[in-house]
């Protein structure tokens, strides 16, 4: 009976004793990043005898032996191979009741619950320690976000982590669906860096500053454009961890701004065609009563389509944000009527001074854009480049002021009185003529400064003025219709073609790393052709040819129709696909260059063309007179025969 009682009570006594050995551990799971070291606490409050002391660390799931302390020393040979050289006791602290374990190079598979069991003579106790990996969870939007062009949209990104926002090292928003990632916005070291954003998104994106302490890093995108369509990634870096979430911006439809652009393009193209048909109809009934209508229709054809295209490009630039294209195309369509009036058949003939005014105004816009681009990057320039930029800027302003004074006095036919006034006028004329020669050189110099290009561009910009001066001597000094004058004109055109080709080569070489290099090159070619007209119009008479009617139709209807259809096509395709098809400067300035070049050819060869036409008229008159004589002779013979 006593034996049975002893067998029953002994386990109860052991359990009561065991309850007296209390082993402490953490109450919450331990969170640590992968690759780091973590200490698993395990200790007792009382000092235990080192004799027969045994400490054992195991995983709860698989009972894998992590480490063992036995017979007064650690037993690394007993460890499971996954924990060798990674799990260590603090051996000098064991005598003080500290049985904590240090686990190095934390791995994903280490996430588990661990048991620390302590055996001391007849007592034992245990505690459980749980390890969790430090996770950085970033969430975006489960659904794609849609918006119309011109609206503001929010792209969601929130950080769900125990890491406080103050310890988040970096948050970057990027557009990732293009050839290379485009940085939309950068948040680093508790501050936003708007200047680091790509120029496409600069001044259009921001974070919700008040929501950042809550882990909200959502992006506010203002004035959505069609090119904004795509995939955006919010990437977060914190404590050696990184995570990201993506948001899709799609279904960009036509906005009211887009519809306005399409309306003005359609009005420009269809209006030009209707006005041309009306003009042809009125010309078929060219009487005194319809002559005024013809002049009005021609005036409408000069201004109305170009004003519509100007408004279309203004709205297009507002919605799509292509600053340089908008400025150049708008400047061109504001100035085009000056050229069209010059070639119009029924409007009052205009002096070539107005064509030179168009050249100088457009050149001023062109140089201003180049200087603006260069000035925006002046902080990255060397001192010599800064000095060159400022010098070119000052010289350019002085030359433009002088040229505008010169043109203004010529247009108003202001006369000089007195020797001083005449001396000033002569000097002003000389400086204006000299500045006209160096305009292409200024263009080259500014180009290479603005794009920080290297190569032979500066050498060419020095040589060009001398070459242009030599080509000027090839131009005929009179309207003599001799073969030598024609050879001079042909030689001048050949030399100018060669120099323009050289200019294009250096442009392409300088802009090979620019996405809009083709647009800049086409704009530069147009400026060069316009400059050639300005060179020749100094010594030629006003254009007075019948063939200029065809040129007027091409410039007032053909060019406008081509550009309006191209802009509508570009806008529709970009809205549907979210990608650009063509740089509008390529189409606009290529077609305008053809128109201006055709005008240049007529100006150069107008004397010979009119001479050929005169000969043809004389031949027709002679043939008509000969036919009339033959008819009269036949009638005389018939009369004699009858008698």
VMD Tcl script that draws the C-alpha trace (Angstrom):
set ca {
  {0.00 0.00 0.00}
  {2.85 2.35 0.86}
  {4.57 1.53 -2.46}
  {1.46 2.46 -4.43}
  {1.12 5.71 -2.50}
  {4.79 6.54 -3.10}
  {4.41 5.99 -6.86}
  {1.45 8.36 -6.97}
  {2.88 11.13 -4.81}
  {6.45 11.21 -6.24}
  {5.45 12.76 -9.59}
  {3.31 15.30 -7.78}
  {6.22 16.24 -5.54}
  {8.53 16.57 -8.56}
  {6.01 18.85 -10.32}
  {5.71 21.02 -7.22}
  {9.49 21.35 -7.05}
  {9.73 22.01 -10.75}
  {7.27 24.83 -10.41}
  {9.76 26.46 -8.11}
  {12.31 26.92 -10.97}
  {10.96 29.84 -12.93}
  {12.63 30.50 -16.30}
  {12.02 33.92 -17.79}
  {11.76 34.88 -21.43}
  {10.25 37.65 -23.56}
  {6.50 38.06 -23.55}
  {6.35 39.30 -27.16}
  {7.87 37.82 -30.32}
  {11.34 39.00 -31.28}
  {11.42 40.91 -34.59}
  {14.69 41.24 -36.46}
  {15.75 41.78 -40.09}
  {17.18 38.97 -42.17}
  {20.95 38.66 -42.00}
  {21.19 40.29 -38.58}
  {21.90 38.82 -35.14}
  {19.22 38.32 -32.51}
  {19.47 37.44 -28.82}
  {16.91 34.96 -27.49}
  {16.53 35.83 -23.75}
  {16.42 33.01 -21.20}
  {17.32 33.51 -17.53}
  {16.41 32.67 -13.94}
  {16.23 34.90 -10.90}
  {18.17 32.62 -8.54}
  {21.71 31.33 -8.77}
  {21.84 27.68 -9.67}
  {24.50 25.17 -8.88}
  {26.77 24.58 -11.83}
  {26.89 20.90 -10.93}
  {24.58 18.87 -13.17}
  {23.37 22.11 -14.86}
  {22.04 21.53 -18.33}
  {20.56 24.07 -20.77}
  {18.95 23.01 -23.98}
  {17.61 25.13 -26.86}
  {15.29 23.43 -29.38}
  {12.83 24.36 -32.11}
  {9.28 23.56 -31.13}
  {8.12 22.23 -34.44}
  {10.84 19.76 -35.33}
  {12.60 19.35 -31.95}
  {15.81 20.31 -33.72}
  {18.64 20.87 -31.27}
  {19.82 24.42 -31.64}
  {22.45 24.40 -28.87}
  {23.35 22.52 -25.71}
  {25.17 23.46 -22.51}
  {26.23 20.41 -20.49}
  {28.91 19.44 -17.97}
  {30.09 23.01 -17.55}
  {30.67 23.77 -21.24}
  {28.81 24.34 -24.51}
  {28.50 21.39 -26.88}
  {28.69 22.75 -30.47}
  {29.23 19.23 -31.80}
  {25.68 18.39 -30.69}
  {24.13 21.24 -32.69}
  {22.12 20.66 -35.80}
  {24.16 21.54 -38.87}
  {21.88 24.48 -39.73}
  {22.93 26.21 -36.49}
  {26.62 25.47 -36.30}
  {28.73 28.59 -36.04}
  {25.51 30.63 -35.80}
  {24.10 29.85 -32.31}
  {26.20 30.81 -29.28}
  {25.80 30.92 -25.50}
  {27.12 33.76 -23.38}
  {29.27 31.29 -21.43}
  {30.56 33.84 -18.96}
  {26.99 34.76 -18.02}
  {25.69 31.25 -17.42}
  {26.98 31.15 -13.84}
  {24.85 34.23 -13.20}
  {21.71 32.51 -14.45}
  {21.72 34.00 -17.96}
  {21.14 31.26 -20.54}
  {20.35 33.54 -23.45}
  {21.30 32.47 -26.97}
  {22.70 34.64 -29.76}
  {21.63 33.59 -33.25}
  {23.69 35.13 -36.06}
  {22.90 35.63 -39.75}
  {19.17 35.29 -39.39}
  {17.56 33.28 -42.18}
  {13.96 33.05 -43.40}
  {13.66 29.47 -42.12}
  {14.66 30.62 -38.61}
  {11.19 32.05 -38.08}
  {9.83 29.68 -35.43}
  {9.20 29.20 -31.71}
  {12.17 28.08 -29.62}
  {12.15 26.37 -26.21}
  {14.81 27.09 -23.61}
  {14.85 24.17 -21.11}
  {16.93 24.43 -17.93}
  {17.76 21.36 -15.77}
  {19.40 21.83 -12.35}
  {19.73 18.74 -10.22}
  {16.12 17.78 -9.52}
  {14.61 21.07 -10.74}
  {13.74 22.06 -14.32}
  {11.96 24.86 -16.15}
  {11.42 26.25 -19.62}
  {10.36 29.31 -21.57}
  {9.31 29.84 -25.17}
  {10.81 32.50 -27.44}
  {9.33 33.32 -30.85}
  {11.33 34.85 -33.72}
  {9.68 36.83 -36.48}
  {11.39 38.36 -39.46}
  {11.26 42.08 -39.76}
  {8.88 42.68 -42.65}
  {8.31 45.84 -44.65}
  {4.86 45.70 -46.19}
  {3.96 48.24 -48.85}
  {0.49 48.26 -50.33}
  {-0.89 50.13 -53.29}
  {-4.20 50.01 -55.09}
  {-5.83 46.72 -56.06}
  {-7.61 48.33 -58.98}
  {-6.28 50.47 -61.79}
  {-6.80 54.22 -61.48}
  {-8.42 56.14 -64.31}
  {-8.67 59.87 -64.95}
  {-9.36 62.31 -67.73}
  {-6.64 64.54 -69.06}
  {-6.33 67.71 -67.02}
  {-7.70 66.18 -63.83}
  {-5.78 65.49 -60.61}
  {-5.38 61.90 -59.45}
  {-4.07 60.13 -56.32}
  {-1.87 57.01 -56.55}
  {-2.08 55.11 -53.25}
  {0.96 53.81 -51.36}
  {0.97 52.95 -47.64}
  {3.63 51.36 -45.45}
  {2.35 48.72 -43.00}
  {5.23 48.04 -40.65}
  {6.43 48.41 -37.08}
  {9.08 50.75 -38.52}
  {8.17 54.35 -37.81}
  {8.15 56.82 -40.74}
  {11.09 58.65 -39.14}
  {13.24 55.57 -39.72}
  {12.20 55.14 -43.35}
  {15.30 55.99 -45.35}
  {13.83 56.50 -48.81}
  {10.59 56.40 -50.77}
  {10.73 56.71 -54.53}
  {7.92 56.89 -57.08}
  {8.91 55.76 -60.59}
  {7.17 55.15 -63.89}
  {8.36 51.71 -64.91}
  {6.65 50.78 -68.17}
  {8.96 52.70 -70.52}
  {12.43 51.91 -71.91}
  {13.96 53.16 -68.68}
  {12.48 54.00 -65.30}
  {11.46 57.64 -64.92}
  {11.81 59.17 -61.46}
  {8.52 60.83 -60.56}
  {9.26 61.91 -56.98}
  {11.94 61.21 -54.35}
  {11.47 61.27 -50.56}
  {14.70 60.83 -48.61}
  {15.81 61.49 -45.05}
  {12.42 62.93 -44.05}
  {12.23 65.45 -46.86}
  {11.03 65.62 -50.45}
  {13.36 66.47 -53.36}
  {11.17 67.95 -56.14}
  {14.21 68.96 -58.23}
  {15.15 65.29 -58.59}
  {11.91 64.59 -60.48}
  {11.96 64.13 -64.23}
  {11.09 67.35 -66.06}
  {7.87 65.72 -67.25}
  {6.61 65.55 -63.63}
  {8.31 68.56 -62.11}
  {5.86 70.87 -60.28}
  {3.05 68.36 -60.86}
  {3.60 65.82 -58.08}
  {3.58 65.95 -54.29}
  {3.11 63.77 -51.19}
  {0.49 64.29 -48.50}
  {2.87 65.66 -45.86}
  {0.34 65.48 -43.03}
  {-0.24 61.77 -43.72}
  {3.42 60.68 -43.78}
  {3.58 60.05 -39.98}
  {0.79 57.53 -40.52}
  {2.82 55.69 -43.15}
  {0.86 57.16 -46.06}
  {3.13 57.96 -49.01}
  {0.41 58.33 -51.64}
  {1.28 60.49 -54.64}
  {-0.83 63.37 -55.90}
  {-0.43 63.81 -59.66}
  {-1.78 67.11 -60.98}
  {-3.06 67.91 -64.47}
  {-2.90 64.38 -65.84}
  {-1.55 64.06 -69.39}
  {-1.97 61.25 -71.89}
  {1.70 60.34 -71.56}
  {1.14 59.72 -67.83}
  {-0.70 56.50 -68.63}
  {1.24 53.46 -67.41}
  {2.59 51.58 -64.39}
  {3.93 53.43 -61.34}
  {6.03 51.83 -58.59}
  {6.25 53.04 -55.00}
  {9.48 51.61 -53.53}
  {10.34 51.95 -49.82}
  {13.74 51.46 -48.18}
  {14.09 51.11 -44.40}
  {16.64 49.42 -42.16}
  {18.22 47.39 -44.93}
  {14.80 46.24 -46.11}
  {12.98 47.20 -49.27}
  {9.49 46.61 -50.58}
  {7.36 48.05 -53.35}
  {3.84 48.31 -54.65}
  {2.58 49.19 -58.11}
  {-0.33 51.31 -59.28}
  {-1.69 51.30 -62.84}
  {-2.97 54.54 -64.35}
  {-5.07 53.82 -67.42}
  {-8.26 54.53 -69.37}
  {-7.31 58.10 -70.11}
  {-10.15 59.45 -72.24}
  {-10.68 62.65 -74.18}
  {-11.00 65.69 -71.98}
  {-12.67 68.98 -72.84}
  {-9.20 70.37 -73.64}
  {-8.62 67.56 -76.13}
  {-11.95 68.19 -77.78}
  {-11.06 71.89 -78.06}
  {-7.74 71.01 -79.74}
  {-9.51 68.72 -82.21}
  {-12.08 71.42 -82.91}
  {-9.49 74.08 -83.72}
  {-7.49 71.65 -85.89}
  {-10.61 70.69 -87.82}
  {-11.61 74.35 -88.12}
  {-8.16 75.26 -89.45}
  {-7.98 72.47 -92.05}
  {-11.59 72.55 -93.25}
  {-11.73 76.34 -93.04}
  {-8.65 76.69 -95.24}
  {-10.16 74.36 -97.88}
  {-13.55 76.11 -97.85}
  {-11.97 79.56 -98.09}
  {-9.84 78.39 -101.01}
  {-12.89 77.00 -102.84}
  {-14.75 80.26 -102.22}
  {-11.76 82.21 -103.51}
  {-11.61 80.12 -106.68}
  {-15.33 80.60 -107.25}
  {-15.11 84.37 -106.83}
  {-12.09 84.57 -109.12}
  {-14.06 82.84 -111.88}
  {-16.41 85.82 -111.76}
  {-13.74 88.49 -111.37}
  {-15.71 91.70 -111.70}
  {-15.48 94.98 -109.90}
  {-18.18 93.90 -107.49}
  {-16.31 90.71 -106.53}
  {-12.79 92.16 -106.30}
  {-13.35 93.34 -102.73}
  {-14.72 89.91 -101.80}
  {-11.60 88.31 -103.26}
  {-9.35 90.51 -101.16}
  {-11.35 89.74 -98.02}
  {-11.33 85.99 -98.71}
  {-7.58 86.05 -99.30}
  {-7.13 88.00 -96.07}
  {-9.28 85.49 -94.18}
  {-7.25 82.65 -95.72}
  {-4.06 84.28 -94.49}
  {-5.14 84.80 -90.90}
  {-8.04 82.55 -89.82}
  {-6.51 79.04 -90.31}
  {-3.23 80.15 -88.75}
  {-4.99 81.65 -85.73}
  {-6.91 78.39 -85.27}
  {-3.67 76.38 -85.40}
  {-2.08 78.81 -82.93}
  {-4.94 78.22 -80.47}
  {-4.75 74.44 -81.08}
  {-1.05 74.38 -80.21}
  {-1.65 76.55 -77.13}
  {-4.23 74.10 -75.77}
  {-2.16 71.10 -76.85}
  {0.84 72.43 -74.95}
  {-1.34 73.12 -71.89}
  {-2.69 69.55 -71.79}
  {0.44 67.65 -72.85}
  {3.13 69.91 -71.42}
  {5.58 69.90 -74.34}
  {6.97 73.34 -73.60}
  {9.57 73.77 -76.34}
  {7.34 72.38 -79.09}
  {4.47 74.61 -78.00}
  {6.60 77.76 -77.95}
  {8.14 77.14 -81.38}
  {4.92 76.06 -83.11}
  {2.89 78.93 -81.62}
  {5.55 81.47 -82.60}
  {5.58 80.11 -86.15}
  {1.81 80.30 -86.60}
  {1.67 83.83 -85.25}
  {4.36 84.93 -87.75}
  {3.26 82.88 -90.81}
  {0.80 85.55 -92.09}
  {3.78 87.86 -92.81}
  {5.10 85.38 -95.36}
  {1.68 84.55 -96.77}
  {0.82 88.22 -97.31}
  {4.08 88.57 -99.23}
  {3.05 85.86 -101.71}
  {-0.68 86.70 -101.79}
  {-1.95 87.66 -105.25}
  {-4.65 90.20 -104.46}
  {-3.44 91.81 -101.25}
  {-1.32 94.92 -101.18}
  {2.31 94.06 -101.82}
  {4.41 94.09 -98.70}
  {8.02 95.16 -98.34}
  {10.69 92.57 -97.66}
  {11.33 94.31 -94.34}
  {8.37 92.42 -92.91}
  {9.92 89.11 -93.89}
  {13.12 90.11 -92.13}
  {10.99 91.12 -89.12}
  {9.55 87.60 -89.06}
  {13.08 86.19 -89.12}
  {14.31 88.35 -86.24}
  {11.24 87.74 -84.07}
  {11.45 83.99 -84.56}
  {15.20 84.04 -83.98}
  {14.61 85.93 -80.75}
  {12.16 83.23 -79.61}
  {14.57 80.49 -80.71}
  {17.54 82.00 -78.88}
  {15.44 82.68 -75.79}
  {14.48 79.00 -75.54}
  {18.10 77.91 -75.97}
  {19.23 80.38 -73.32}
  {16.45 79.26 -70.98}
  {17.55 75.66 -71.34}
  {21.20 76.57 -70.76}
  {20.37 78.83 -67.80}
  {18.43 76.03 -66.15}
  {21.60 73.92 -66.05}
  {24.08 76.72 -65.32}
  {24.80 75.29 -61.90}
  {26.48 72.30 -63.55}
  {28.63 74.40 -65.90}
  {32.30 75.18 -65.57}
  {33.34 78.79 -65.01}
  {34.44 79.22 -68.63}
  {31.05 77.96 -69.84}
  {29.23 80.35 -67.53}
  {31.26 83.31 -68.82}
  {30.62 82.25 -72.43}
  {26.90 81.90 -71.80}
  {26.61 85.35 -70.18}
  {28.70 86.94 -72.95}
  {26.59 85.39 -75.70}
  {23.43 86.44 -73.87}
  {24.57 90.08 -73.63}
  {25.74 90.20 -77.26}
  {22.50 88.65 -78.46}
  {20.35 91.22 -76.60}
  {22.39 94.13 -77.99}
  {22.23 92.81 -81.55}
  {18.48 92.22 -81.40}
  {17.89 95.72 -80.00}
  {20.00 97.25 -82.77}
  {18.24 95.23 -85.47}
  {14.78 96.14 -84.22}
  {15.73 99.81 -84.15}
  {17.03 99.47 -87.69}
  {13.88 97.71 -88.92}
  {11.62 100.17 -87.13}
  {13.31 103.16 -88.75}
  {13.14 101.53 -92.18}
  {9.47 100.61 -91.85}
  {8.56 104.14 -90.76}
  {10.94 105.65 -93.36}
  {12.55 107.93 -90.81}
  {15.02 110.33 -92.37}
  {18.33 111.46 -90.90}
  {19.03 115.13 -90.40}
  {22.46 116.35 -89.61}
  {25.89 114.76 -89.82}
  {25.72 113.13 -86.36}
  {22.39 111.48 -87.11}
  {23.66 110.24 -90.46}
  {26.85 108.91 -88.84}
  {24.80 107.05 -86.22}
  {22.54 105.68 -88.94}
  {25.52 104.40 -90.95}
  {27.01 102.70 -87.90}
  {23.63 101.22 -87.03}
  {23.27 99.86 -90.57}
  {26.75 98.34 -90.44}
  {26.16 96.64 -87.08}
  {22.75 95.35 -88.21}
  {24.28 93.89 -91.37}
  {27.16 92.33 -89.40}
  {24.83 90.81 -86.83}
  {22.78 89.34 -89.65}
  {25.87 87.49 -90.87}
  {26.68 86.00 -87.46}
  {23.17 84.78 -86.60}
  {23.95 81.17 -87.64}
  {27.14 81.30 -85.58}
  {25.23 82.47 -82.52}
  {22.81 79.63 -83.11}
  {25.66 77.11 -83.08}
  {27.32 78.60 -80.04}
  {24.12 78.62 -78.01}
  {23.28 75.10 -79.11}
  {26.56 73.69 -77.88}
  {26.29 75.59 -74.61}
  {22.66 74.62 -74.01}
  {23.24 70.91 -74.62}
  {26.84 70.88 -73.34}
  {27.94 69.17 -76.52}
  {31.57 68.61 -77.47}
  {33.26 68.31 -80.82}
  {33.93 70.71 -83.66}
  {30.87 72.86 -83.14}
  {32.73 75.83 -81.71}
  {35.25 75.72 -84.54}
  {32.44 75.71 -87.10}
  {30.77 78.63 -85.33}
  {33.96 80.63 -85.80}
  {34.42 79.66 -89.46}
  {30.79 80.15 -90.52}
  {30.73 83.99 -90.51}
  {33.69 84.08 -92.88}
  {32.09 81.50 -95.18}
  {28.76 83.34 -95.17}
  {30.52 86.55 -96.09}
  {32.18 84.81 -99.06}
  {28.87 83.37 -100.25}
  {27.34 86.83 -100.18}
  {29.77 87.90 -102.94}
  {28.27 85.22 -105.21}
  {24.89 86.89 -105.22}
  {24.10 89.05 -108.29}
  {24.32 92.76 -107.66}
  {21.58 93.53 -110.19}
  {18.58 91.98 -111.89}
  {20.55 91.38 -115.09}
  {19.32 88.19 -116.80}
  {22.77 87.12 -117.90}
  {24.17 83.61 -117.66}
  {26.88 84.79 -115.26}
  {24.26 86.01 -112.79}
  {22.44 82.68 -113.02}
  {25.70 80.82 -112.36}
  {26.33 83.07 -109.37}
  {22.89 82.28 -107.95}
  {23.33 78.54 -108.53}
  {26.79 78.64 -106.93}
  {25.41 80.49 -103.91}
  {22.65 77.92 -103.47}
  {25.12 75.03 -103.72}
  {27.42 76.55 -101.12}
  {24.49 77.26 -98.81}
  {23.28 73.67 -99.20}
  {26.70 72.36 -98.26}
  {26.93 74.59 -95.20}
  {23.39 73.68 -94.15}
  {24.30 69.99 -94.47}
  {27.37 70.59 -92.29}
  {25.19 72.39 -89.77}
  {22.73 69.49 -89.70}
  {25.58 67.02 -89.17}
  {26.86 68.88 -86.14}
  {23.33 69.31 -84.83}
  {22.66 65.59 -85.06}
  {26.02 64.80 -83.44}
  {25.36 67.24 -80.61}
  {21.81 66.03 -80.00}
  {22.35 62.29 -80.40}
  {21.56 61.71 -76.71}
  {18.45 63.92 -76.75}
  {15.05 62.32 -77.31}
  {13.79 65.45 -79.09}
  {16.93 65.92 -81.17}
  {15.00 65.58 -84.45}
  {12.69 68.43 -83.44}
  {15.58 70.75 -82.62}
  {17.31 69.88 -85.91}
  {14.21 70.59 -88.04}
  {13.71 73.90 -86.24}
  {17.33 74.87 -86.90}
  {17.01 74.02 -90.61}
  {13.93 76.24 -90.87}
  {15.82 79.10 -89.22}
  {18.65 78.61 -91.70}
  {16.33 78.70 -94.74}
  {14.54 81.76 -93.36}
  {17.94 83.39 -92.88}
  {18.81 82.67 -96.53}
  {15.66 84.52 -97.64}
  {16.60 87.42 -95.42}
  {20.04 87.48 -97.04}
  {18.69 87.57 -100.57}
  {15.71 89.84 -100.08}
  {18.08 92.75 -99.41}
  {18.95 92.97 -103.09}
  {15.88 91.63 -104.86}
  {12.58 93.11 -105.89}
  {9.19 92.15 -104.51}
  {7.90 88.86 -105.85}
  {5.61 89.45 -108.81}
  {4.95 86.13 -110.57}
  {1.81 84.32 -111.62}
  {3.28 81.08 -110.28}
  {3.23 82.54 -106.78}
  {-0.51 81.72 -106.68}
  {0.44 78.04 -106.49}
  {2.92 78.88 -103.74}
  {0.23 80.78 -101.87}
  {-2.14 77.80 -102.07}
  {0.59 75.47 -100.81}
  {1.46 77.74 -97.90}
  {-2.02 78.82 -96.86}
  {-3.88 75.53 -97.42}
  {-1.47 72.63 -97.97}
  {0.81 73.29 -95.00}
  {-2.06 74.09 -92.63}
  {-4.03 71.01 -93.71}
  {-0.99 68.74 -93.24}
  {-0.18 70.10 -89.79}
  {-3.80 70.04 -88.57}
  {-4.27 66.41 -89.63}
  {-0.93 65.46 -88.06}
  {-1.79 67.15 -84.75}
  {-5.21 65.46 -84.63}
  {-3.66 62.07 -85.40}
  {-0.94 62.56 -82.78}
  {-3.50 63.57 -80.17}
  {-5.85 60.65 -80.88}
  {-3.10 58.00 -80.94}
  {-1.47 59.40 -77.82}
  {-4.78 59.40 -75.97}
  {-5.48 55.80 -76.97}
  {-2.01 54.32 -76.50}
  {-0.44 56.79 -74.07}
  {2.73 57.09 -76.18}
  {4.02 59.75 -78.53}
  {4.09 59.07 -82.26}
  {6.07 62.02 -83.59}
  {7.62 65.27 -82.45}
  {5.33 67.91 -83.97}
  {8.31 70.12 -84.79}
  {9.48 67.49 -87.29}
  {6.28 67.84 -89.35}
  {5.57 71.53 -88.77}
  {9.03 72.89 -89.52}
  {9.80 70.43 -92.32}
  {6.65 71.50 -94.23}
  {7.32 75.16 -93.44}
  {10.92 74.80 -94.62}
  {9.68 73.43 -97.96}
  {7.31 76.37 -98.32}
  {9.97 78.94 -97.46}
  {12.52 77.20 -99.69}
  {10.10 77.30 -102.62}
  {9.72 81.04 -101.99}
  {13.50 81.37 -101.94}
  {13.82 79.59 -105.31}
  {11.22 81.90 -106.86}
  {13.01 84.94 -105.48}
  {16.33 83.74 -106.85}
  {15.13 82.83 -110.34}
  {12.18 85.16 -110.79}
  {13.93 87.19 -113.50}
  {14.61 84.17 -115.68}
  {11.20 82.62 -115.01}
  {9.43 85.84 -116.00}
  {11.65 86.07 -119.10}
  {10.70 82.53 -120.12}
  {7.05 83.33 -119.53}
  {7.38 86.49 -121.62}
  {8.94 84.52 -124.47}
  {6.11 82.01 -124.32}
  {3.54 84.81 -124.44}
  {5.32 86.36 -127.44}
  {5.39 83.02 -129.21}
  {1.67 82.58 -128.59}
  {1.02 86.10 -129.87}
  {3.07 85.45 -133.02}
  {1.31 82.15 -133.63}
  {-2.07 83.79 -133.10}
  {-1.21 86.60 -135.54}
  {0.11 84.08 -138.07}
  {-3.09 82.05 -137.83}
  {-5.16 85.19 -138.30}
  {-3.16 86.12 -141.42}
  {-3.61 82.64 -142.82}
  {-7.35 82.83 -142.21}
  {-7.60 86.23 -143.94}
  {-5.62 84.96 -146.92}
  {-7.90 81.94 -147.19}
  {-10.97 84.17 -147.12}
  {-9.47 86.38 -149.89}
  {-8.79 83.34 -152.06}
  {-12.28 82.04 -151.53}
  {-13.68 85.47 -152.47}
  {-11.60 85.58 -155.69}
  {-12.74 82.06 -156.59}
  {-16.35 83.00 -156.23}
  {-15.97 85.98 -158.53}
}
mol new
graphics top color blue
foreach p $ca { graphics top sphere $p radius 0.5 }
foreach p [lrange $ca 0 end-1] q [lrange $ca 1 end] { graphics top cylinder $p $q radius 0.2 }
display resetview
